[in-house]
């Protein structure tokens, strides 16, 4: 990835103060993205507009996947381009909006399952949130404090991601349930990406690329939460 317009020094080659400032901005932006996504998802979920969109998405999920891929590509391109700050924030903002819409059909399913089991839907979402936060926090801390470079995971993770996408696409086309085993595999895959992305942010991302860095982490934690929630909802 070429970061046009960013400073050329990576965080690893910068002073301690610059490195700390870079990481602080990255995780502050990550927190802001998460809060924005939660807020927007809540608003949409509780609105008639959001409910109608979710129903439409559930009926044509293949189109949703295509739109998410195109939108995700644009969001990443804007955030990683190193252009104006406005363009980078537009990329992060677009990805937040995309994730909010992606969560709508899942939340409708979670509510249905919670009502069928006679449990509070918030308990399912809360459990998934705690599991995701603990897993993400532990893996991030491991990558930040370890002297090990996890870049070697990159090619394997990308290959597995393509396999997973093919499996998801096949499940949509041929209409079969991927099941909890696949969800667990996706959570493990996202765990690998947490190590890989955090290591890259520390060692290769240029100072000043905190928006792109936060987008990278946000995409991973959002996907991890999605599949953790599927596992929590699907268990007996």
Buried (B, 14 or more C-beta within 10 A) or exposed (E): EEBEEBBEBBBEEBEEEBBEBBBEBBBEBBEBBBEBBBEBBBEBBEEEEBBEBBEEBBEEBEEBBEBBEEBBEBBBEBBBBBBEEEBBBBBBBBBBBBBBBBBBBBBBBBBEBBEEEEEEBEEBBEBBBEBBBEBBEEBBEBBEEEEEBBEEBBEEBEEBBEEBEEBBBEBBEEEEEBEBEBBBBBBEBBBBBBBBBBBBBBBBBBBBBBBBBBBBBBBBBBBBBBBBBBBBBBEE
